[in-house]
Amino acid sequence: MLLGRHDADPNMGHPEGFQTPLSLAVMNGHKEVVRKLVKRGDADPNIADLESGQTPLWWAPRNGHHGMVRILMERDDLIINQ
């Protein structure tokens, strides 16, 4: 599984959608993937996707995934006001 590999870049976006794995997981409601990426520590929660310019923290409530806001808030480096 890629989440366990330390040589996989969790901040690289998909070439067709321009979202990071964290953004995609938040957007699609994959709570356990979000939790693992947040705990991994090197997945940057502040990277905005190139298409909309929005971060995972914006996508979570927008798509009705309010529990993911709490998970994202566990990060000390989360920027709330952009």
N, C-alpha and C positions, 0 to 999 in steps of 0.2 A: 504494500500500500504506500502510495506516495507521501502520505502524511508522516510516516515514520522515517522517511529518508531525509538525511541532512544535506544531501547534495541537490535536492530539488528546490527551486526558487519559488516560495509561496507568494511572491509579489509580482510574478510575471503574468501579464494579462493574456487572455486568449486572443490570437491574432484576428479573429473575425468579430469578436464582441468587445474587446478592449476592457474586460473586467478581470480583476484578480480572482483567484479561487475564493478568497474570503467574501468578496462582493457577491459572487455567484451563489455561494452557499447561503448567504443572508437573503438574497433576493428570492431564492427558491425554497426557503424554509428548512434547510438541512441543519437542524440545531446541533446535532452531535459533531458534524464537520466543523461548524463555527466554533464550538467549544474546544475542539482539538487544535484548530488553527490559532485561537486566542491563547491557549495554554502553551503552544509551541514557542511563542515569544518572538519569532522572526517574521511573522505575517503582519505587515503594517496595516493597522485598521484605519489609517488616515489617507490612504491612496484613493483618490476619486477615479471613477471609470472615465475613460476618454470620450465616450459617447454622450453621457448626460452631465458629467462633471460632479456626480454625487458620490458620497462615501457610503460604506456599509452602515454607518449609524443613521444616515438619512433613509436608506432603503428598508431597514428593519421595520419601523412603524408604518412606513408608506405601504408596505406589502402585508401589514397585519401581523408581523412577527415581533410582538412586543417583548416576549421573553428573551429575544436575542439582544435587545437593548441592554438588559441586565448583564448578559454574558460579555458584550463589548465593553461595558463600563468597568469590568474587572481589570482592564488594561490601564496602567498608570500613564501611558503615553497617548491616550486617546484625546484628540482635539475635539471639543464639543462645539465651539463657535468658529466657523470658517467664513 
